[in-house]
Amino acid sequence: MNNIIAAFKFFLFVLLCLIIVPLQLLVLLFHKGNGAYILTYFWQKSVCAIFRIKVKVIGTPFTGSQTIYVSNHISYLDIPVMASILRASFVAKKDVASWPVFGMLSKLQQTAFISRDRSDAKQARYALDNMLDEGKSLIVFHEGN
């Protein structure tokens, strides 16, 4: 029975991706502002629902203007949980961009990919400055995972 439930959840996840990914690609061709988070916000909320991740928010996250959110990174579930609450871009290590499936999905979330090499620090700063200049809020996992 557990295998059937797992297969059904995987099917729903794939179906969700097949619907949302092409739509988000189209959105990002024409718009990369706040409106570009609507589909990813819906997608992340749907992922939480499919996998029965219950999100409990204590207090009210600040969303009144551009914000840099800093958080611990406990598991990969942090990502759909936080993105189902906040309309923001993640900051991730550069390697994530090349990961199968999740690399592409993170690009659709408008993730900033940063190299950890000291020699690339200036380039990383410019990338983040550009996102901040565009008015994007950022989610940073301080331990760099």
PyMOL commands that set and color helices and strands:
alter all, ss='L'
color gray80, all
select helices_A, chain A and resi 2-30+34-50+78-83+94-98+102-108+118-133
alter helices_A, ss='H'
color red, helices_A
select strands_A, chain A and resi 68-71+89-93+112-114+138-141
alter strands_A, ss='S'
color yellow, strands_A
deselect
rebuild
show_as cartoon
